[in-house]
Amino acid sequence: MPHRFYKRCTRDPLSSSCVAMLDIRWIRDEPEAFERAMRRRGLDIPAATVLARDEARRTLLTELQSLQSQRNEASRSIGIAKKEGGDAAGLMAEVARLKERMSDLEEEGRRVEAEVTDVLSGLPNIPDDSVPDGTDDTDNVEERRVGEPARPEGAKDHDSLGEALGLMDFAAAAKLSGSRFVVLKGPLARLSRAIGQFFIDTHTTEFGYTEVAVPYLVRDEAAYGTAQLPKFAEDLFRTTNGYWLIPTAEMPLTNLVAGDILDAAALPLRVTALTPCFRSEAGAAGKDTRGMIRQHQFDKVELVSITAPDRSADELERMTGCAETVLQRLGLAYRVVSLCTGDLGFGARKTYDIEVWLPGQGAYREISSCSNCGDFQARRMNARCRVKGEKANRFVHTLNGSGVAVGRALIAVMESYQQPDGSIAVPEALRGYMGGTDVIAPPPAASAG
């Protein structure tokens, strides 16, 4: 993608004072550690390949600084010559030549700086030492299981249940929008809304998250800041006038601190939002084509934390616990897995997936992903904190997690609370949001049949 995404960090065409993604100085100082981290990610990337463009940038910077000194000295000499009545023409010609050369170098510097940033943009985050090694999701490590999986006799999947109730209509959605959309009706639509309200209320009233109403359309810089761009552009929807539809509220919530210098003593900053999410599912052809598992549009409660650098590991455990609690209160069985290096997201340092039990599939499926990104996103956003007693500002750490996906929670509730007559019992935690309704029953015509 064009390097317009990087303009927030640009202070000088050859400046490295605002690094992005991975710290180029760390790669320069610890090339073997960098290469080892990339191998854990399944990538063979020699440090020399990354550093080649950086070396060209540094060479240009050295020459530019030298020319700057020469120009300054020549300018001083011009002043002296004029003051003493001497001939300054030759010196003025030299200054003009130096200026022209500096202009050429600055242009070349912008090109090389963009190349350096392009290289760094394609590098994933460094896995935490505690992340298990592996190649794919079969190497993920189960941390714990919570709750007894529901096993209703003759369990049906959610789409069969919803269509039999007359409250889940995929055909109507296809008529409106095509595949991977759904229309919910009546009490099932209310149940979905109740789940989202229950989640957001719990996180804000009990866990200290501040609710934020965010835009659903963002600019390039916001998508770049959370690492959706440039690597994952094809997974996003873009408007004709250049905005991106958010694939998750992580994007606007995290970018609230972009370019800021925060007081470390005031951290962590915890924010949350209940929003629709939009994903093209470009890489999901043929996967989960039935039902609501993988949709182009779905609702989700997102949790985002901004922490001091030494607190992010503890915050990840806390955030995961918050997501677990809402599932426990719905009486849903789940398991927590630690993602291996081969399944770790591009921007994550460490991730826990929470997988909820779906009786209709007889399997655990992801419903939340909680990640510590370390300073990876903060470098892209230039988000820093001021630590008392330290002269230099430090990059904050960012974390994000689903608290949780509303659509998949609806699926889990429907399948776990299905009754022999096709009705759905409403979990006790949701009844206050449902006007006291405790059962979503089939319409009378279906019962008579």
C-alpha positions as CSV (number, residue, x, y, z in Angstrom):
1,M,0.0,0.0,0.0
2,P,1.2,3.6,-0.5
3,H,3.1,5.1,2.4
4,R,0.4,7.8,3.0
5,F,-0.4,5.7,6.1
6,Y,2.8,6.8,7.7
7,K,2.5,10.5,7.5
8,R,1.5,10.9,11.2
9,C,5.1,9.9,12.1
10,T,6.9,12.0,9.5
11,R,9.0,14.7,11.1
12,D,11.9,14.8,8.7
13,P,12.4,12.8,5.5
14,L,15.4,11.0,6.9
15,S,14.5,10.9,10.6
16,S,14.1,7.7,12.5
17,S,12.9,9.4,15.7
18,C,9.4,8.1,15.1
19,V,9.9,4.4,14.5
20,A,7.0,2.2,13.4
21,M,6.1,-1.5,13.8
22,L,9.3,-3.1,15.1
23,D,12.1,-1.0,16.5
24,I,14.7,-0.9,13.7
25,R,17.4,-0.1,16.3
26,W,16.6,-3.4,18.1
27,I,16.9,-5.3,14.8
28,R,20.3,-3.5,14.2
29,D,21.5,-4.3,17.7
30,E,20.0,-7.8,18.0
31,P,19.9,-9.4,14.5
32,E,20.1,-13.0,15.8
33,A,17.2,-12.4,18.2
34,F,15.2,-10.9,15.4
35,E,15.8,-13.8,13.1
36,R,15.0,-16.3,15.8
37,A,11.7,-14.5,16.5
38,M,10.8,-14.5,12.8
39,R,11.6,-18.3,12.6
40,R,9.2,-18.8,15.5
41,R,6.6,-17.1,13.3
42,G,7.5,-19.5,10.4
43,L,9.4,-16.8,8.5
44,D,12.9,-16.9,7.2
45,I,13.9,-13.3,7.1
46,P,17.6,-12.4,7.4
47,A,18.2,-9.3,9.4
48,A,20.5,-8.1,6.7
49,T,17.6,-7.9,4.2
50,V,15.7,-5.6,6.6
51,L,18.7,-3.5,7.4
52,A,19.9,-2.9,3.8
53,R,17.4,-0.1,3.2
54,D,18.0,1.3,6.7
55,E,21.7,1.4,6.0
56,A,21.0,3.4,2.8
57,R,18.8,5.8,4.7
58,R,21.6,6.3,7.4
59,T,24.2,6.9,4.6
60,L,21.9,9.6,3.1
61,L,21.4,11.1,6.5
62,T,25.1,11.3,7.1
63,E,25.7,13.0,3.8
64,L,22.8,15.4,4.3
65,Q,24.1,16.4,7.7
66,S,27.6,17.0,6.2
67,L,26.1,19.2,3.4
68,Q,24.1,21.1,6.1
69,S,27.3,21.9,7.9
70,Q,29.0,23.0,4.7
71,R,26.0,25.2,3.8
72,N,26.0,26.9,7.2
73,E,29.7,27.5,7.0
74,A,29.4,29.0,3.5
75,S,26.5,31.2,4.6
76,R,28.6,32.5,7.5
77,S,31.5,33.2,5.1
78,I,29.1,35.1,2.8
79,G,28.1,37.4,5.7
80,I,31.7,38.0,6.6
81,A,32.7,38.7,2.9
82,K,29.9,41.2,2.5
83,K,30.7,42.9,5.7
84,E,34.3,43.3,4.7
85,G,33.4,44.4,1.2
86,G,34.8,41.3,-0.4
87,D,33.4,39.3,-3.4
88,A,30.8,36.8,-2.2
89,A,29.7,35.6,-5.6
90,G,31.6,32.4,-5.5
91,L,30.4,31.5,-2.0
92,M,26.8,32.3,-3.0
93,A,27.2,29.9,-6.0
94,E,28.5,27.2,-3.6
95,V,25.5,27.7,-1.3
96,A,23.1,27.3,-4.3
97,R,24.9,24.1,-5.3
98,L,24.7,22.7,-1.8
99,K,21.0,23.6,-1.6
100,E,20.3,21.8,-4.8
101,R,22.2,18.7,-3.7
102,M,20.4,18.7,-0.4
103,S,17.0,19.0,-2.1
104,D,17.9,15.9,-4.2
105,L,19.0,14.0,-1.1
106,E,15.8,14.9,0.7
107,E,13.8,13.6,-2.2
108,E,15.8,10.4,-2.3
109,G,15.5,10.2,1.5
110,R,11.7,10.3,1.3
111,R,11.8,7.4,-1.1
112,V,14.2,5.3,1.0
113,E,12.3,6.1,4.2
114,A,9.2,4.8,2.5
115,E,11.0,1.7,1.5
116,V,12.2,1.1,5.1
117,T,8.7,1.6,6.4
118,D,7.3,-0.7,3.8
119,V,9.7,-3.4,4.9
120,L,8.9,-2.9,8.5
121,S,5.1,-2.9,7.8
122,G,5.3,-6.4,6.6
123,L,6.9,-7.8,9.7
124,P,4.7,-9.4,12.4
125,N,5.0,-8.7,16.1
126,I,7.6,-10.5,18.2
127,P,6.0,-13.5,20.1
128,D,6.3,-13.4,23.8
129,D,8.6,-16.0,25.3
130,S,5.6,-17.7,26.9
131,V,3.9,-18.3,23.6
132,P,4.0,-22.0,22.6
133,D,5.8,-22.9,19.4
134,G,3.7,-24.4,16.6
135,T,2.6,-24.2,13.0
136,D,-1.2,-23.9,13.1
137,D,-4.2,-24.1,15.5
138,T,-3.6,-27.8,16.2
139,D,-0.6,-26.7,18.2
140,N,-2.5,-24.3,20.4
141,V,-2.3,-25.2,24.1
142,E,-5.5,-25.6,26.1
143,E,-5.2,-23.7,29.4
144,R,-8.5,-24.6,31.0
145,R,-12.1,-25.7,30.5
146,V,-15.0,-24.2,32.4
147,G,-18.6,-25.5,32.6
148,E,-20.2,-28.7,31.6
149,P,-21.0,-28.8,27.9
150,A,-24.7,-28.9,27.2
151,R,-25.7,-32.0,25.2
152,P,-29.4,-31.7,24.4
153,E,-30.9,-34.9,23.0
154,G,-31.1,-34.6,19.3
155,A,-29.4,-31.3,19.4
156,K,-30.0,-29.0,16.4
157,D,-27.8,-26.2,15.1
158,H,-28.9,-22.6,15.5
159,D,-30.0,-22.0,11.9
160,S,-32.4,-25.0,12.0
161,L,-33.7,-23.8,15.3
162,G,-34.1,-20.2,14.2
163,E,-35.7,-21.0,10.9
164,A,-38.2,-23.4,12.6
165,L,-39.1,-20.6,15.0
166,G,-39.7,-18.4,12.0
167,L,-37.4,-15.8,13.6
168,M,-34.2,-16.3,11.6
169,D,-34.4,-15.6,7.8
170,F,-31.4,-16.1,5.6
171,A,-33.4,-16.0,2.4
172,A,-34.6,-12.5,3.2
173,A,-31.1,-11.4,4.0
174,A,-29.8,-12.9,0.7
175,K,-32.5,-11.0,-1.2
176,L,-31.3,-7.7,0.4
177,S,-27.6,-8.2,0.6
178,G,-26.4,-11.6,-0.7
179,S,-24.8,-14.4,1.2
180,R,-23.3,-14.2,4.8
181,F,-26.1,-12.0,6.1
182,V,-29.1,-12.8,8.3
183,V,-32.4,-11.2,9.3
184,L,-33.5,-11.7,12.9
185,K,-37.1,-11.1,13.9
186,G,-39.2,-10.6,17.0
187,P,-38.0,-12.1,20.2
188,L,-34.9,-13.5,18.6
189,A,-33.9,-10.0,17.5
190,R,-34.6,-8.9,21.0
191,L,-32.5,-11.7,22.4
192,S,-29.5,-10.7,20.3
193,R,-29.9,-7.1,21.5
194,A,-30.2,-8.3,25.1
195,I,-27.0,-10.2,24.9
196,G,-25.1,-7.1,23.6
197,Q,-26.6,-4.9,26.3
198,F,-25.8,-7.5,29.0
199,F,-22.2,-7.6,27.9
200,I,-21.7,-3.9,27.7
201,D,-23.4,-3.2,31.0
202,T,-21.4,-5.8,32.8
203,H,-18.0,-4.5,31.5
204,T,-18.9,-0.9,32.3
205,T,-20.5,-1.3,35.7
206,E,-18.4,-4.1,37.1
207,F,-15.0,-4.1,35.3
208,G,-14.2,-0.5,35.0
209,Y,-14.4,0.0,31.2
210,T,-15.7,3.3,29.9
211,E,-18.3,2.9,27.2
212,V,-17.4,4.9,24.0
213,A,-19.7,5.5,21.0
214,V,-17.3,5.4,18.0
215,P,-17.5,6.1,14.3
216,Y,-17.9,3.0,12.1
217,L,-16.0,4.6,9.3
218,V,-12.3,5.4,9.7
219,R,-9.4,6.9,7.7
220,D,-6.3,5.1,6.4
221,E,-4.2,6.2,9.4
222,A,-6.5,4.5,11.9
223,A,-6.5,1.2,10.0
224,Y,-2.7,1.4,9.7
225,G,-2.3,2.2,13.4
226,T,-3.9,-1.1,14.5
227,A,-2.1,-3.0,11.8
228,Q,-5.1,-3.8,9.5
229,L,-3.3,-1.9,6.8
230,P,-1.4,-2.5,4.6
231,K,-1.4,-6.3,5.1
232,F,-5.1,-7.0,5.5
233,A,-6.7,-4.5,3.1
234,E,-8.6,-7.3,1.2
235,D,-10.3,-8.3,4.5
236,L,-11.9,-4.9,4.9
237,F,-14.7,-3.1,3.2
238,R,-13.9,0.4,1.7
239,T,-16.2,3.1,0.7
240,T,-16.0,4.9,-2.6
241,N,-14.7,8.1,-0.9
242,G,-11.8,6.3,0.9
243,Y,-13.2,5.4,4.4
244,W,-12.8,1.9,5.8
245,L,-15.7,0.2,7.6
246,I,-14.5,-1.1,10.9
247,P,-13.9,-4.8,11.2
248,T,-13.8,-4.4,14.9
249,A,-14.1,-1.5,17.4
250,E,-10.5,-2.1,18.3
251,M,-9.6,0.1,15.4
252,P,-11.3,3.4,16.6
253,L,-10.9,2.6,20.3
254,T,-7.2,2.0,20.1
255,N,-6.6,5.0,17.9
256,L,-8.2,7.3,20.5
257,V,-4.6,7.7,21.9
258,A,-2.8,8.0,18.5
259,G,-0.2,10.7,18.7
260,D,-0.8,11.3,22.4
261,I,1.7,11.5,25.3
262,L,-0.2,10.0,28.4
263,D,0.7,10.2,32.0
264,A,1.8,6.6,33.0
265,A,0.4,7.1,36.5
266,A,-3.1,7.5,35.0
267,L,-2.9,4.2,33.1
268,P,-4.4,1.8,32.4
269,L,-7.0,3.3,30.2
270,R,-9.9,0.9,29.7
271,V,-12.5,1.5,27.0
272,T,-15.3,-0.6,25.4
273,A,-17.8,-0.3,22.6
274,L,-20.7,-2.3,21.3
275,T,-20.7,-1.9,17.5
276,P,-21.5,-3.6,14.3
277,C,-18.4,-5.1,12.6
278,F,-17.8,-5.5,8.9
279,R,-15.5,-8.1,7.3
280,S,-15.2,-9.2,3.7
281,E,-14.1,-12.7,4.8
282,A,-11.9,-12.7,1.7
283,G,-9.9,-15.7,3.0
284,A,-12.8,-17.7,4.2
285,A,-14.2,-19.1,0.9
286,G,-16.1,-22.3,1.6
287,K,-15.8,-22.0,5.4
288,D,-18.9,-21.9,7.6
289,T,-21.2,-21.1,4.7
290,R,-24.3,-22.1,6.7
291,G,-25.8,-20.1,9.5
292,M,-24.4,-17.1,11.5
293,I,-20.9,-18.4,12.3
294,R,-19.0,-16.3,9.7
295,Q,-20.9,-13.2,8.6
296,H,-20.0,-10.0,6.7
297,Q,-21.8,-8.0,9.4
298,F,-22.1,-8.8,13.1
299,D,-22.2,-7.1,16.5
300,K,-19.5,-7.4,19.0
301,V,-18.5,-5.8,22.3
302,E,-14.8,-4.9,22.1
303,L,-12.5,-4.3,25.1
304,V,-9.3,-2.2,24.7
305,S,-6.7,-1.4,27.3
306,I,-3.8,1.1,27.1
307,T,-1.2,0.3,29.7
308,A,2.3,1.2,30.9
309,P,4.9,-1.1,29.4
310,D,5.4,-3.1,32.5
311,R,1.7,-3.8,33.1
312,S,0.4,-5.3,29.9
313,A,1.0,-9.0,30.8
314,D,-1.2,-8.7,33.9
315,E,-3.7,-6.7,32.0
316,L,-4.1,-9.6,29.4
317,E,-5.0,-12.0,32.2
318,R,-7.5,-9.5,33.6
319,M,-9.1,-8.8,30.2
320,T,-9.4,-12.5,29.5
321,G,-11.1,-13.0,32.9
322,C,-13.6,-10.3,32.1
323,A,-14.6,-12.0,28.8
324,E,-14.9,-15.3,30.6
325,T,-17.2,-13.9,33.3
326,V,-19.9,-12.9,30.9
327,L,-20.0,-16.4,29.4
328,Q,-20.1,-17.9,32.9
329,R,-23.1,-15.8,33.8
330,L,-24.9,-17.1,30.7
331,G,-24.2,-20.6,31.8
332,L,-22.2,-21.4,28.7
333,A,-19.3,-23.9,28.7
334,Y,-16.1,-22.8,27.1
335,R,-12.4,-23.4,27.0
336,V,-9.4,-21.1,26.9
337,V,-6.4,-21.8,24.6
338,S,-3.1,-20.1,24.3
339,L,-2.3,-19.5,20.6
340,C,0.9,-21.0,19.3
341,T,3.3,-18.9,17.2
342,G,1.9,-20.3,13.9
343,D,-1.6,-19.2,14.8
344,L,-0.8,-15.9,16.4
345,G,-2.3,-12.8,14.9
346,F,0.0,-10.4,12.9
347,G,0.0,-7.7,15.5
348,A,-0.2,-9.8,18.7
349,R,2.6,-10.6,21.1
350,K,0.4,-13.1,23.0
351,T,-3.2,-14.2,22.5
352,Y,-5.8,-16.2,24.4
353,D,-8.7,-17.5,22.5
354,I,-12.0,-18.3,24.3
355,E,-13.9,-21.1,22.5
356,V,-17.6,-21.6,23.5
357,W,-19.3,-25.0,23.3
358,L,-21.8,-25.3,20.5
359,P,-24.0,-28.4,21.0
360,G,-25.3,-28.2,17.4
361,Q,-21.8,-28.7,16.1
362,G,-20.5,-30.8,19.0
363,A,-17.4,-28.6,19.1
364,Y,-15.8,-25.6,20.7
365,R,-15.7,-22.5,18.5
366,E,-13.9,-19.2,19.0
367,I,-16.1,-16.5,20.6
368,S,-13.4,-14.2,21.9
369,S,-9.7,-13.4,21.2
370,C,-7.8,-11.4,23.8
371,S,-4.4,-10.1,22.7
372,N,-1.4,-8.2,24.1
373,C,0.1,-6.2,21.3
374,G,2.9,-4.8,23.4
375,D,4.2,-1.6,21.8
376,F,3.6,-2.9,18.2
377,Q,0.5,-0.7,17.6
378,A,1.8,2.2,19.7
379,R,4.8,2.6,17.4
380,R,2.5,2.7,14.4
381,M,0.3,5.3,16.2
382,N,3.1,7.2,18.0
383,A,1.3,6.7,21.3
384,R,3.6,7.3,24.3
385,C,3.5,7.8,28.0
386,R,5.5,9.9,30.4
387,V,7.0,8.0,33.3
388,K,7.9,9.9,36.4
389,G,11.6,10.0,36.9
390,E,12.4,9.1,33.3
391,K,13.7,11.7,30.8
392,A,12.5,9.9,27.7
393,N,8.9,9.1,26.9
394,R,8.1,5.4,26.3
395,F,5.6,3.7,24.0
396,V,2.5,2.5,25.7
397,H,1.3,-1.1,25.4
398,T,-2.1,-1.8,23.8
399,L,-4.4,-4.8,24.3
400,N,-7.7,-5.7,22.7
401,G,-10.2,-8.5,23.2
402,S,-13.8,-9.5,22.4
403,G,-16.1,-9.1,25.3
404,V,-17.6,-11.0,23.4
405,A,-19.0,-11.6,19.9
406,V,-22.8,-11.1,20.1
407,G,-23.7,-13.3,17.2
408,R,-21.7,-16.3,18.3
409,A,-23.1,-15.8,21.9
410,L,-26.6,-15.9,20.4
411,I,-25.7,-19.1,18.6
412,A,-24.4,-20.6,21.8
413,V,-27.4,-19.6,23.8
414,M,-29.8,-21.0,21.2
415,E,-28.0,-24.3,20.9
416,S,-27.3,-24.7,24.6
417,Y,-30.8,-23.7,25.8
418,Q,-32.8,-25.5,23.1
419,Q,-35.8,-27.5,24.4
420,P,-37.3,-30.7,22.9
421,D,-40.3,-28.7,21.4
422,G,-38.0,-26.4,19.5
423,S,-38.3,-23.5,22.0
424,I,-35.3,-21.6,23.5
425,A,-35.1,-21.1,27.2
426,V,-33.8,-17.6,28.1
427,P,-30.8,-17.6,30.4
428,E,-31.7,-16.0,33.8
429,A,-29.0,-13.2,33.3
430,L,-30.9,-12.0,30.2
431,R,-34.5,-12.1,31.4
432,G,-34.5,-8.5,32.7
433,Y,-33.5,-7.4,29.2
434,M,-36.3,-9.5,27.7
435,G,-39.1,-8.0,29.6
436,G,-39.3,-11.1,31.8
437,T,-39.6,-13.5,28.9
438,D,-38.1,-16.8,29.9
439,V,-38.9,-18.9,26.8
440,I,-38.9,-18.1,23.1
441,A,-41.5,-20.5,21.8
442,P,-42.4,-21.6,18.3
443,P,-45.3,-19.7,16.7
444,P,-48.7,-21.3,17.2
445,A,-48.9,-22.6,13.6
446,A,-45.7,-24.5,14.1
447,S,-46.9,-26.0,17.4
448,A,-50.1,-27.2,15.9
449,G,-48.2,-29.0,13.1
